[in-house]
């Protein structure tokens, strides 16, 4: 039941449950952001390897 003394009308238990839910949601978002950053970094590394391979192959073709 809501506590009328609370500025937002929530009981302490309800507020703590909401806080916990927000923290879990925020932590999940941080984990997703970290995963995306890692994927972006790995993608950049892969493209760097691809461009290096292209350059290597072009040099090989021009020396023939």
Predicted model as a PDB file, atoms N, CA, C, CB and O in Angstrom, pLDDT in the B-factor column:
MODEL        1                                                                  
ATOM      1  N   UNK A   1       0.843  -1.183   0.000  1.00 46.00           N  
ATOM      2  CA  UNK A   1       0.000   0.000   0.000  1.00 46.00           C  
ATOM      3  C   UNK A   1       0.887   1.244   0.000  1.00 46.00           C  
ATOM      4  CB  UNK A   1      -0.959  -0.001   1.223  1.00 46.00           C  
ATOM      5  O   UNK A   1       1.943   1.246   0.632  1.00 46.00           O  
ATOM      6  N   UNK A   2       0.482   2.280  -0.685  1.00 46.00           N  
ATOM      7  CA  UNK A   2       1.273   3.498  -0.808  1.00 46.00           C  
ATOM      8  C   UNK A   2       1.349   4.242   0.508  1.00 46.00           C  
ATOM      9  CB  UNK A   2       0.694   4.400  -1.878  1.00 46.00           C  
ATOM     10  O   UNK A   2       0.412   4.247   1.305  1.00 46.00           O  
ATOM     11  N   UNK A   3       2.482   4.864   0.706  1.00 46.00           N  
ATOM     12  CA  UNK A   3       2.728   5.655   1.904  1.00 46.00           C  
ATOM     13  C   UNK A   3       2.455   7.119   1.558  1.00 46.00           C  
ATOM     14  CB  UNK A   3       4.196   5.455   2.435  1.00 46.00           C  
ATOM     15  O   UNK A   3       3.126   7.690   0.698  1.00 46.00           O  
ATOM     16  N   UNK A   4       1.478   7.722   2.222  1.00 49.00           N  
ATOM     17  CA  UNK A   4       1.112   9.113   1.910  1.00 49.00           C  
ATOM     18  C   UNK A   4       2.181  10.109   2.329  1.00 49.00           C  
ATOM     19  CB  UNK A   4      -0.193   9.469   2.585  1.00 49.00           C  
ATOM     20  O   UNK A   4       2.173  11.253   1.874  1.00 49.00           O  
ATOM     21  N   UNK A   5       3.110   9.683   3.199  1.00 53.00           N  
ATOM     22  CA  UNK A   5       4.175  10.586   3.647  1.00 53.00           C  
ATOM     23  C   UNK A   5       5.300  10.694   2.622  1.00 53.00           C  
ATOM     24  CB  UNK A   5       4.738  10.112   4.979  1.00 53.00           C  
ATOM     25  O   UNK A   5       6.125  11.604   2.693  1.00 53.00           O  
ATOM     26  N   UNK A   6       5.329   9.780   1.688  1.00 56.00           N  
ATOM     27  CA  UNK A   6       6.365   9.779   0.669  1.00 56.00           C  
ATOM     28  C   UNK A   6       6.019  10.818  -0.397  1.00 56.00           C  
ATOM     29  CB  UNK A   6       6.522   8.368   0.039  1.00 56.00           C  
ATOM     30  O   UNK A   6       4.858  10.941  -0.787  1.00 56.00           O  
ATOM     31  N   UNK A   7       7.024  11.570  -0.872  1.00 60.00           N  
ATOM     32  CA  UNK A   7       6.741  12.608  -1.883  1.00 60.00           C  
ATOM     33  C   UNK A   7       6.166  12.037  -3.178  1.00 60.00           C  
ATOM     34  CB  UNK A   7       8.011  13.380  -2.198  1.00 60.00           C  
ATOM     35  O   UNK A   7       5.399  12.716  -3.860  1.00 60.00           O  
ATOM     36  N   UNK A   8       6.522  10.805  -3.525  1.00 68.00           N  
ATOM     37  CA  UNK A   8       6.014  10.234  -4.770  1.00 68.00           C  
ATOM     38  C   UNK A   8       4.894   9.227  -4.530  1.00 68.00           C  
ATOM     39  CB  UNK A   8       7.140   9.571  -5.531  1.00 68.00           C  
ATOM     40  O   UNK A   8       4.431   8.587  -5.474  1.00 68.00           O  
ATOM     41  N   UNK A   9       4.452   9.077  -3.280  1.00 81.00           N  
ATOM     42  CA  UNK A   9       3.346   8.187  -2.965  1.00 81.00           C  
ATOM     43  C   UNK A   9       3.725   6.718  -2.886  1.00 81.00           C  
ATOM     44  CB  UNK A   9       2.284   8.355  -3.973  1.00 81.00           C  
ATOM     45  O   UNK A   9       2.842   5.865  -2.802  1.00 81.00           O  
ATOM     46  N   UNK A  10       5.019   6.400  -2.911  1.00 82.00           N  
ATOM     47  CA  UNK A  10       5.473   5.013  -2.845  1.00 82.00           C  
ATOM     48  C   UNK A  10       5.924   4.663  -1.438  1.00 82.00           C  
ATOM     49  CB  UNK A  10       6.610   4.769  -3.840  1.00 82.00           C  
ATOM     50  O   UNK A  10       6.444   5.508  -0.710  1.00 82.00           O  
ATOM     51  N   UNK A  11       5.723   3.429  -1.074  1.00 90.00           N  
ATOM     52  CA  UNK A  11       6.263   2.966   0.201  1.00 90.00           C  
ATOM     53  C   UNK A  11       7.764   2.770   0.032  1.00 90.00           C  
ATOM     54  CB  UNK A  11       5.567   1.641   0.673  1.00 90.00           C  
ATOM     55  O   UNK A  11       8.261   2.729  -1.094  1.00 90.00           O  
ATOM     56  N   UNK A  12       8.477   2.651   1.121  1.00 89.00           N  
ATOM     57  CA  UNK A  12       9.918   2.427   1.069  1.00 89.00           C  
ATOM     58  C   UNK A  12      10.228   1.137   0.314  1.00 89.00           C  
ATOM     59  CB  UNK A  12      10.509   2.373   2.489  1.00 89.00           C  
ATOM     60  O   UNK A  12      11.167   1.089  -0.480  1.00 89.00           O  
ATOM     61  N   UNK A  13       9.446   0.102   0.561  1.00 90.00           N  
ATOM     62  CA  UNK A  13       9.663  -1.178  -0.119  1.00 90.00           C  
ATOM     63  C   UNK A  13       9.471  -1.033  -1.631  1.00 90.00           C  
ATOM     64  CB  UNK A  13       8.703  -2.251   0.438  1.00 90.00           C  
ATOM     65  O   UNK A  13      10.259  -1.564  -2.414  1.00 90.00           O  
ATOM     66  N   UNK A  14       8.427  -0.315  -2.036  1.00 89.00           N  
ATOM     67  CA  UNK A  14       8.180  -0.107  -3.463  1.00 89.00           C  
ATOM     68  C   UNK A  14       9.303   0.716  -4.093  1.00 89.00           C  
ATOM     69  CB  UNK A  14       6.826   0.591  -3.677  1.00 89.00           C  
ATOM     70  O   UNK A  14       9.747   0.425  -5.204  1.00 89.00           O  
ATOM     71  N   UNK A  15       9.749   1.727  -3.387  1.00 88.00           N  
ATOM     72  CA  UNK A  15      10.836   2.575  -3.897  1.00 88.00           C  
ATOM     73  C   UNK A  15      12.123   1.775  -4.033  1.00 88.00           C  
ATOM     74  CB  UNK A  15      11.063   3.786  -2.971  1.00 88.00           C  
ATOM     75  O   UNK A  15      12.834   1.918  -5.028  1.00 88.00           O  
ATOM     76  N   UNK A  16      12.435   0.930  -3.046  1.00 88.00           N  
ATOM     77  CA  UNK A  16      13.641   0.113  -3.113  1.00 88.00           C  
ATOM     78  C   UNK A  16      13.560  -0.878  -4.275  1.00 88.00           C  
ATOM     79  CB  UNK A  16      13.855  -0.636  -1.788  1.00 88.00           C  
ATOM     80  O   UNK A  16      14.556  -1.117  -4.959  1.00 88.00           O  
ATOM     81  N   UNK A  17      12.386  -1.450  -4.497  1.00 87.00           N  
ATOM     82  CA  UNK A  17      12.208  -2.396  -5.596  1.00 87.00           C  
ATOM     83  C   UNK A  17      12.409  -1.677  -6.936  1.00 87.00           C  
ATOM     84  CB  UNK A  17      10.799  -3.056  -5.533  1.00 87.00           C  
ATOM     85  O   UNK A  17      13.040  -2.216  -7.846  1.00 87.00           O  
ATOM     86  N   UNK A  18      11.873  -0.464  -7.052  1.00 88.00           N  
ATOM     87  CA  UNK A  18      12.065   0.313  -8.277  1.00 88.00           C  
ATOM     88  C   UNK A  18      13.529   0.679  -8.460  1.00 88.00           C  
ATOM     89  CB  UNK A  18      11.204   1.581  -8.253  1.00 88.00           C  
ATOM     90  O   UNK A  18      14.063   0.579  -9.564  1.00 88.00           O  
ATOM     91  N   UNK A  19      14.190   1.107  -7.369  1.00 89.00           N  
ATOM     92  CA  UNK A  19      15.615   1.435  -7.444  1.00 89.00           C  
ATOM     93  C   UNK A  19      16.410   0.238  -7.928  1.00 89.00           C  
ATOM     94  CB  UNK A  19      16.140   1.900  -6.080  1.00 89.00           C  
ATOM     95  O   UNK A  19      17.282   0.372  -8.787  1.00 89.00           O  
ATOM     96  N   UNK A  20      16.113  -0.927  -7.382  1.00 90.00           N  
ATOM     97  CA  UNK A  20      16.804  -2.152  -7.777  1.00 90.00           C  
ATOM     98  C   UNK A  20      16.570  -2.449  -9.253  1.00 90.00           C  
ATOM     99  CB  UNK A  20      16.338  -3.335  -6.917  1.00 90.00           C  
ATOM    100  O   UNK A  20      17.491  -2.843  -9.968  1.00 90.00           O  
ATOM    101  N   UNK A  21      15.351  -2.259  -9.695  1.00 90.00           N  
ATOM    102  CA  UNK A  21      15.014  -2.499 -11.095  1.00 90.00           C  
ATOM    103  C   UNK A  21      15.776  -1.539 -12.003  1.00 90.00           C  
ATOM    104  CB  UNK A  21      13.499  -2.354 -11.319  1.00 90.00           C  
ATOM    105  O   UNK A  21      16.303  -1.947 -13.038  1.00 90.00           O  
ATOM    106  N   UNK A  22      15.838  -0.266 -11.618  1.00 91.00           N  
ATOM    107  CA  UNK A  22      16.577   0.713 -12.414  1.00 91.00           C  
ATOM    108  C   UNK A  22      18.061   0.388 -12.457  1.00 91.00           C  
ATOM    109  CB  UNK A  22      16.368   2.116 -11.857  1.00 91.00           C  
ATOM    110  O   UNK A  22      18.698   0.512 -13.503  1.00 91.00           O  
ATOM    111  N   UNK A  23      18.616  -0.027 -11.321  1.00 92.00           N  
ATOM    112  CA  UNK A  23      20.032  -0.382 -11.272  1.00 92.00           C  
ATOM    113  C   UNK A  23      20.300  -1.579 -12.189  1.00 92.00           C  
ATOM    114  CB  UNK A  23      20.467  -0.701  -9.818  1.00 92.00           C  
ATOM    115  O   UNK A  23      21.269  -1.577 -12.948  1.00 92.00           O  
ATOM    116  N   UNK A  24      19.449  -2.588 -12.118  1.00 92.00           N  
ATOM    117  CA  UNK A  24      19.618  -3.755 -12.987  1.00 92.00           C  
ATOM    118  C   UNK A  24      19.528  -3.351 -14.456  1.00 92.00           C  
ATOM    119  CB  UNK A  24      18.559  -4.827 -12.665  1.00 92.00           C  
ATOM    120  O   UNK A  24      20.319  -3.809 -15.280  1.00 92.00           O  
ATOM    121  N   UNK A  25      18.565  -2.497 -14.778  1.00 93.00           N  
ATOM    122  CA  UNK A  25      18.403  -2.033 -16.158  1.00 93.00           C  
ATOM    123  C   UNK A  25      19.641  -1.255 -16.607  1.00 93.00           C  
ATOM    124  CB  UNK A  25      17.138  -1.153 -16.291  1.00 93.00           C  
ATOM    125  O   UNK A  25      20.132  -1.457 -17.718  1.00 93.00           O  
ATOM    126  N   UNK A  26      20.145  -0.370 -15.751  1.00 93.00           N  
ATOM    127  CA  UNK A  26      21.322   0.434 -16.071  1.00 93.00           C  
ATOM    128  C   UNK A  26      22.548  -0.466 -16.262  1.00 93.00           C  
ATOM    129  CB  UNK A  26      21.585   1.474 -14.958  1.00 93.00           C  
ATOM    130  O   UNK A  26      23.326  -0.267 -17.195  1.00 93.00           O  
ATOM    131  N   UNK A  27      22.715  -1.445 -15.387  1.00 94.00           N  
ATOM    132  CA  UNK A  27      23.849  -2.367 -15.502  1.00 94.00           C  
ATOM    133  C   UNK A  27      23.751  -3.170 -16.799  1.00 94.00           C  
ATOM    134  CB  UNK A  27      23.903  -3.320 -14.282  1.00 94.00           C  
ATOM    135  O   UNK A  27      24.764  -3.421 -17.453  1.00 94.00           O  
ATOM    136  N   UNK A  28      22.545  -3.567 -17.169  1.00 96.00           N  
ATOM    137  CA  UNK A  28      22.342  -4.289 -18.428  1.00 96.00           C  
ATOM    138  C   UNK A  28      22.724  -3.392 -19.611  1.00 96.00           C  
ATOM    139  CB  UNK A  28      20.864  -4.765 -18.559  1.00 96.00           C  
ATOM    140  O   UNK A  28      23.360  -3.852 -20.559  1.00 96.00           O  
ATOM    141  N   UNK A  29      22.339  -2.122 -19.555  1.00 96.00           N  
ATOM    142  CA  UNK A  29      22.682  -1.186 -20.633  1.00 96.00           C  
ATOM    143  C   UNK A  29      24.195  -0.985 -20.715  1.00 96.00           C  
ATOM    144  CB  UNK A  29      21.978   0.170 -20.416  1.00 96.00           C  
ATOM    145  O   UNK A  29      24.751  -0.900 -21.810  1.00 96.00           O  
ATOM    146  N   UNK A  30      24.863  -0.909 -19.557  1.00 96.00           N  
ATOM    147  CA  UNK A  30      26.319  -0.774 -19.556  1.00 96.00           C  
ATOM    148  C   UNK A  30      26.978  -1.999 -20.182  1.00 96.00           C  
ATOM    149  CB  UNK A  30      26.838  -0.566 -18.125  1.00 96.00           C  
ATOM    150  O   UNK A  30      27.936  -1.883 -20.946  1.00 96.00           O  
ATOM    151  N   UNK A  31      26.452  -3.173 -19.845  1.00 96.00           N  
ATOM    152  CA  UNK A  31      26.992  -4.409 -20.413  1.00 96.00           C  
ATOM    153  C   UNK A  31      26.795  -4.432 -21.935  1.00 96.00           C  
ATOM    154  CB  UNK A  31      26.317  -5.643 -19.764  1.00 96.00           C  
ATOM    155  O   UNK A  31      27.689  -4.836 -22.677  1.00 96.00           O  
ATOM    156  N   UNK A  32      25.622  -3.997 -22.386  1.00 97.00           N  
ATOM    157  CA  UNK A  32      25.366  -3.938 -23.829  1.00 97.00           C  
ATOM    158  C   UNK A  32      26.309  -2.951 -24.511  1.00 97.00           C  
ATOM    159  CB  UNK A  32      23.904  -3.544 -24.100  1.00 97.00           C  
ATOM    160  O   UNK A  32      26.831  -3.231 -25.591  1.00 97.00           O  
ATOM    161  N   UNK A  33      26.526  -1.804 -23.887  1.00 97.00           N  
ATOM    162  CA  UNK A  33      27.424  -0.797 -24.450  1.00 97.00           C  
ATOM    163  C   UNK A  33      28.846  -1.344 -24.538  1.00 97.00           C  
ATOM    164  CB  UNK A  33      27.396   0.492 -23.601  1.00 97.00           C  
ATOM    165  O   UNK A  33      29.541  -1.119 -25.528  1.00 97.00           O  
ATOM    166  N   UNK A  34      29.276  -2.060 -23.503  1.00 97.00           N  
ATOM    167  CA  UNK A  34      30.611  -2.645 -23.502  1.00 97.00           C  
ATOM    168  C   UNK A  34      30.728  -3.675 -24.623  1.00 97.00           C  
ATOM    169  CB  UNK A  34      30.923  -3.293 -22.135  1.00 97.00           C  
ATOM    170  O   UNK A  34      31.746  -3.728 -25.313  1.00 97.00           O  
ATOM    171  N   UNK A  35      29.701  -4.484 -24.803  1.00 97.00           N  
ATOM    172  CA  UNK A  35      29.702  -5.488 -25.870  1.00 97.00           C  
ATOM    173  C   UNK A  35      29.774  -4.808 -27.234  1.00 97.00           C  
ATOM    174  CB  UNK A  35      28.445  -6.382 -25.781  1.00 97.00           C  
ATOM    175  O   UNK A  35      30.525  -5.241 -28.108  1.00 97.00           O  
ATOM    176  N   UNK A  36      28.993  -3.747 -27.416  1.00 97.00           N  
ATOM    177  CA  UNK A  36      28.999  -3.014 -28.688  1.00 97.00           C  
ATOM    178  C   UNK A  36      30.368  -2.385 -28.935  1.00 97.00           C  
ATOM    179  CB  UNK A  36      27.901  -1.922 -28.695  1.00 97.00           C  
ATOM    180  O   UNK A  36      30.881  -2.437 -30.053  1.00 97.00           O  
ATOM    181  N   UNK A  37      30.963  -1.793 -27.902  1.00 97.00           N  
ATOM    182  CA  UNK A  37      32.291  -1.197 -28.051  1.00 97.00           C  
ATOM    183  C   UNK A  37      33.326  -2.248 -28.430  1.00 97.00           C  
ATOM    184  CB  UNK A  37      32.708  -0.494 -26.757  1.00 97.00           C  
ATOM    185  O   UNK A  37      34.183  -2.004 -29.279  1.00 97.00           O  
ATOM    186  N   UNK A  38      33.247  -3.414 -27.803  1.00 98.00           N  
ATOM    187  CA  UNK A  38      34.168  -4.504 -28.127  1.00 98.00           C  
ATOM    188  C   UNK A  38      33.973  -4.960 -29.565  1.00 98.00           C  
ATOM    189  CB  UNK A  38      33.969  -5.686 -27.165  1.00 98.00           C  
ATOM    190  O   UNK A  38      34.943  -5.186 -30.289  1.00 98.00           O  
ATOM    191  N   UNK A  39      32.713  -5.094 -29.975  1.00 98.00           N  
ATOM    192  CA  UNK A  39      32.434  -5.504 -31.355  1.00 98.00           C  
ATOM    193  C   UNK A  39      32.956  -4.461 -32.346  1.00 98.00           C  
ATOM    194  CB  UNK A  39      30.917  -5.719 -31.559  1.00 98.00           C  
ATOM    195  O   UNK A  39      33.518  -4.820 -33.381  1.00 98.00           O  
ATOM    196  N   UNK A  40      32.778  -3.182 -32.041  1.00 98.00           N  
ATOM    197  CA  UNK A  40      33.280  -2.118 -32.918  1.00 98.00           C  
ATOM    198  C   UNK A  40      34.802  -2.174 -33.021  1.00 98.00           C  
ATOM    199  CB  UNK A  40      32.835  -0.734 -32.401  1.00 98.00           C  
ATOM    200  O   UNK A  40      35.367  -2.015 -34.103  1.00 98.00           O  
ATOM    201  N   UNK A  41      35.455  -2.401 -31.888  1.00 98.00           N  
ATOM    202  CA  UNK A  41      36.920  -2.478 -31.879  1.00 98.00           C  
ATOM    203  C   UNK A  41      37.390  -3.669 -32.722  1.00 98.00           C  
ATOM    204  CB  UNK A  41      37.453  -2.599 -30.423  1.00 98.00           C  
ATOM    205  O   UNK A  41      38.328  -3.545 -33.509  1.00 98.00           O  
ATOM    206  N   UNK A  42      36.733  -4.824 -32.553  1.00 98.00           N  
ATOM    207  CA  UNK A  42      37.110  -6.016 -33.317  1.00 98.00           C  
ATOM    208  C   UNK A  42      36.835  -5.811 -34.805  1.00 98.00           C  
ATOM    209  CB  UNK A  42      36.348  -7.254 -32.802  1.00 98.00           C  
ATOM    210  O   UNK A  42      37.600  -6.286 -35.644  1.00 98.00           O  
ATOM    211  N   UNK A  43      35.758  -5.112 -35.137  1.00 98.00           N  
ATOM    212  CA  UNK A  43      35.440  -4.822 -36.532  1.00 98.00           C  
ATOM    213  C   UNK A  43      36.520  -3.929 -37.144  1.00 98.00           C  
ATOM    214  CB  UNK A  43      34.053  -4.150 -36.646  1.00 98.00           C  
ATOM    215  O   UNK A  43      36.948  -4.152 -38.276  1.00 98.00           O  
ATOM    216  N   UNK A  44      36.961  -2.912 -36.388  1.00 98.00           N  
ATOM    217  CA  UNK A  44      38.033  -2.036 -36.875  1.00 98.00           C  
ATOM    218  C   UNK A  44      39.322  -2.818 -37.089  1.00 98.00           C  
ATOM    219  CB  UNK A  44      38.276  -0.883 -35.887  1.00 98.00           C  
ATOM    220  O   UNK A  44      40.029  -2.604 -38.074  1.00 98.00           O  
ATOM    221  N   UNK A  45      39.627  -3.732 -36.159  1.00 98.00           N  
ATOM    222  CA  UNK A  45      40.829  -4.558 -36.302  1.00 98.00           C  
ATOM    223  C   UNK A  45      40.720  -5.444 -37.546  1.00 98.00           C  
ATOM    224  CB  UNK A  45      41.044  -5.428 -35.036  1.00 98.00           C  
ATOM    225  O   UNK A  45      41.691  -5.613 -38.284  1.00 98.00           O  
ATOM    226  N   UNK A  46      39.543  -6.001 -37.768  1.00 98.00           N  
ATOM    227  CA  UNK A  46      39.335  -6.856 -38.935  1.00 98.00           C  
ATOM    228  C   UNK A  46      39.500  -6.067 -40.222  1.00 98.00           C  
ATOM    229  CB  UNK A  46      37.948  -7.500 -38.888  1.00 98.00           C  
ATOM    230  O   UNK A  46      40.148  -6.533 -41.159  1.00 98.00           O  
ATOM    231  N   UNK A  47      38.913  -4.862 -40.275  1.00 97.00           N  
ATOM    232  CA  UNK A  47      39.058  -4.037 -41.475  1.00 97.00           C  
ATOM    233  C   UNK A  47      40.515  -3.650 -41.696  1.00 97.00           C  
ATOM    234  CB  UNK A  47      38.187  -2.777 -41.370  1.00 97.00           C  
ATOM    235  O   UNK A  47      40.974  -3.580 -42.836  1.00 97.00           O  
ATOM    236  N   UNK A  48      41.231  -3.403 -40.632  1.00 97.00           N  
ATOM    237  CA  UNK A  48      42.650  -3.094 -40.747  1.00 97.00           C  
ATOM    238  C   UNK A  48      43.399  -4.270 -41.374  1.00 97.00           C  
ATOM    239  CB  UNK A  48      43.244  -2.750 -39.365  1.00 97.00           C  
ATOM    240  O   UNK A  48      44.258  -4.073 -42.233  1.00 97.00           O  
ATOM    241  N   UNK A  49      43.075  -5.489 -40.946  1.00 97.00           N  
ATOM    242  CA  UNK A  49      43.693  -6.679 -41.527  1.00 97.00           C  
ATOM    243  C   UNK A  49      43.320  -6.839 -42.999  1.00 97.00           C  
ATOM    244  CB  UNK A  49      43.279  -7.925 -40.745  1.00 97.00           C  
ATOM    245  O   UNK A  49      44.162  -7.184 -43.829  1.00 97.00           O  
ATOM    246  N   UNK A  50      42.045  -6.583 -43.315  1.00 97.00           N  
ATOM    247  CA  UNK A  50      41.585  -6.688 -44.703  1.00 97.00           C  
ATOM    248  C   UNK A  50      42.332  -5.694 -45.581  1.00 97.00           C  
ATOM    249  CB  UNK A  50      40.062  -6.444 -44.796  1.00 97.00           C  
ATOM    250  O   UNK A  50      42.796  -6.050 -46.664  1.00 97.00           O  
ATOM    251  N   UNK A  51      42.453  -4.449 -45.122  1.00 97.00           N  
ATOM    252  CA  UNK A  51      43.157  -3.430 -45.914  1.00 97.00           C  
ATOM    253  C   UNK A  51      44.638  -3.775 -46.047  1.00 97.00           C  
ATOM    254  CB  UNK A  51      42.995  -2.036 -45.270  1.00 97.00           C  
ATOM    255  O   UNK A  51      45.239  -3.555 -47.099  1.00 97.00           O  
ATOM    256  N   UNK A  52      45.220  -4.313 -44.987  1.00 96.00           N  
ATOM    257  CA  UNK A  52      46.621  -4.743 -45.054  1.00 96.00           C  
ATOM    258  C   UNK A  52      46.809  -5.870 -46.058  1.00 96.00           C  
ATOM    259  CB  UNK A  52      47.107  -5.190 -43.675  1.00 96.00           C  
ATOM    260  O   UNK A  52      47.790  -5.886 -46.802  1.00 96.00           O  
ATOM    261  N   UNK A  53      45.880  -6.804 -46.082  1.00 96.00           N  
ATOM    262  CA  UNK A  53      45.934  -7.899 -47.046  1.00 96.00           C  
ATOM    263  C   UNK A  53      45.768  -7.380 -48.470  1.00 96.00           C  
ATOM    264  CB  UNK A  53      44.855  -8.939 -46.733  1.00 96.00           C  
ATOM    265  O   UNK A  53      46.467  -7.821 -49.382  1.00 96.00           O  
ATOM    266  N   UNK A  54      44.846  -6.449 -48.657  1.00 96.00           N  
ATOM    267  CA  UNK A  54      44.661  -5.850 -49.987  1.00 96.00           C  
ATOM    268  C   UNK A  54      45.951  -5.191 -50.462  1.00 96.00           C  
ATOM    269  CB  UNK A  54      43.514  -4.814 -49.964  1.00 96.00           C  
ATOM    270  O   UNK A  54      46.369  -5.383 -51.604  1.00 96.00           O  
ATOM    271  N   UNK A  55      46.578  -4.414 -49.581  1.00 95.00           N  
ATOM    272  CA  UNK A  55      47.835  -3.745 -49.931  1.00 95.00           C  
ATOM    273  C   UNK A  55      48.914  -4.767 -50.271  1.00 95.00           C  
ATOM    274  CB  UNK A  55      48.307  -2.839 -48.777  1.00 95.00           C  
ATOM    275  O   UNK A  55      49.661  -4.591 -51.233  1.00 95.00           O  
ATOM    276  N   UNK A  56      48.993  -5.822 -49.489  1.00 95.00           N  
ATOM    277  CA  UNK A  56      49.978  -6.883 -49.717  1.00 95.00           C  
ATOM    278  C   UNK A  56      49.756  -7.525 -51.083  1.00 95.00           C  
ATOM    279  CB  UNK A  56      49.900  -7.951 -48.602  1.00 95.00           C  
ATOM    280  O   UNK A  56      50.702  -7.743 -51.839  1.00 95.00           O  
ATOM    281  N   UNK A  57      48.498  -7.823 -51.387  1.00 94.00           N  
ATOM    282  CA  UNK A  57      48.194  -8.451 -52.683  1.00 94.00           C  
ATOM    283  C   UNK A  57      48.467  -7.511 -53.857  1.00 94.00           C  
ATOM    284  CB  UNK A  57      46.735  -8.901 -52.718  1.00 94.00           C  
ATOM    285  O   UNK A  57      48.941  -7.954 -54.903  1.00 94.00           O  
ATOM    286  N   UNK A  58      48.174  -6.217 -53.694  1.00 93.00           N  
ATOM    287  CA  UNK A  58      48.453  -5.239 -54.763  1.00 93.00           C  
ATOM    288  C   UNK A  58      49.946  -5.153 -55.012  1.00 93.00           C  
ATOM    289  CB  UNK A  58      47.893  -3.842 -54.399  1.00 93.00           C  
ATOM    290  O   UNK A  58      50.370  -5.077 -56.165  1.00 93.00           O  
ATOM    291  N   UNK A  59      50.756  -5.162 -53.957  1.00 92.00           N  
ATOM    292  CA  UNK A  59      52.213  -5.096 -54.102  1.00 92.00           C  
ATOM    293  C   UNK A  59      52.719  -6.340 -54.826  1.00 92.00           C  
ATOM    294  CB  UNK A  59      52.900  -4.957 -52.719  1.00 92.00           C  
ATOM    295  O   UNK A  59      53.635  -6.264 -55.644  1.00 92.00           O  
ATOM    296  N   UNK A  60      52.115  -7.479 -54.517  1.00 86.00           N  
ATOM    297  CA  UNK A  60      52.501  -8.720 -55.180  1.00 86.00           C  
ATOM    298  C   UNK A  60      52.175  -8.696 -56.665  1.00 86.00           C  
ATOM    299  CB  UNK A  60      51.814  -9.897 -54.523  1.00 86.00           C  
ATOM    300  O   UNK A  60      52.945  -9.190 -57.488  1.00 86.00           O  
ATOM    301  N   UNK A  61      51.015  -8.113 -57.002  1.00 81.00           N  
ATOM    302  CA  UNK A  61      50.620  -8.027 -58.418  1.00 81.00           C  
ATOM    303  C   UNK A  61      51.510  -7.064 -59.180  1.00 81.00           C  
ATOM    304  CB  UNK A  61      49.158  -7.589 -58.544  1.00 81.00           C  
ATOM    305  O   UNK A  61      51.843  -7.312 -60.339  1.00 81.00           O  
ATOM    306  N   UNK A  62      51.896  -5.978 -58.547  1.00 80.00           N  
ATOM    307  CA  UNK A  62      52.693  -4.970 -59.254  1.00 80.00           C  
ATOM    308  C   UNK A  62      54.145  -5.424 -59.434  1.00 80.00           C  
ATOM    309  CB  UNK A  62      52.652  -3.637 -58.495  1.00 80.00           C  
ATOM    310  O   UNK A  62      54.838  -4.894 -60.302  1.00 80.00           O  
ATOM    311  N   UNK A  63      54.612  -6.360 -58.661  1.00 75.00           N  
ATOM    312  CA  UNK A  63      55.985  -6.819 -58.785  1.00 75.00           C  
ATOM    313  C   UNK A  63      56.129  -7.934 -59.820  1.00 75.00           C  
ATOM    314  CB  UNK A  63      56.491  -7.294 -57.443  1.00 75.00           C  
ATOM    315  O   UNK A  63      57.246  -8.347 -60.134  1.00 75.00           O  
ATOM    316  N   UNK A  64      55.015  -8.421 -60.346  1.00 67.00           N  
ATOM    317  CA  UNK A  64      55.078  -9.499 -61.333  1.00 67.00           C  
ATOM    318  C   UNK A  64      55.415  -9.012 -62.697  1.00 67.00           C  
ATOM    319  CB  UNK A  64      53.794 -10.232 -61.386  1.00 67.00           C  
ATOM    320  O   UNK A  64      55.503  -9.807 -63.633  1.00 67.00           O  
TER     321      UNK A  64                                                      
ENDMDL                                                                          
END                                                                             
